[in-house]
């Protein structure tokens, strides 16, 4: 089993998540724990109750996080007296890492995510400030509805179109052009990580909050909702890519 120093290091690595993106931030932290080797391959993660308390999430949410890790082949669940969730040895090339390394070669991930957040928050705020006419409002509603109805394989494309719509409706062609460029970079990274149903459901709730804030003409609420949405996506990307 891991020694005392490893246990203390693990405890320091886990912290309570923020309420807005509990699933994504918990997933990010546990992915980092596994990738950093704080729990070596073949060893057991802390008990569910302990993990949930350290992260400040429900055991239901924790189990959804662990299910994602299990689906990705990073951990396995064992039953019985000596059961629990164990870290699996990672086979060479897991999660398409050869392609991932190629894509990451010329990308400053942190900078791309920061720039994306600035542009998406600014676009949402500008849309709410300037006010939309009825045709623009209907266009935004339709883009949101398209993401809600999207089959899993087409979700990211429609998600991209929703955010591009917000950029276009901001009234700033320069912002729209810059956003299109950074979103293309972010999509390259998103294509390297799995589509997670729980995350998509959460993203859809956040999309709805952003659109409702824009339609209500509330710039601060729109910016706040967009920032929270970007932070959730950034947590997932950092978890899988770093």
Secondary structure, DSSP 8 states (H G I E B T S, - for coil): ---HHHHHHHHHH-----GGGHHHHHHHHHHHHHHTTSS-TT-B---HHHHHHHHT--HHHHHHHHHHHHHTTSEEEE-STT-EEEE----TTGGGHHHHHHHHTT--HHHHHHHHHHHHHHHHHHHHHH---HHHHHHHHHHHHHHHT--GGGHHHHHHHHHHHHHHHTT-HHHHHHHHHHHHHHHHHHTTS---HHHHHHHHHHHHHHHHHHHTT-HHHHHHHHHHHHHHHHHHHHHHH-
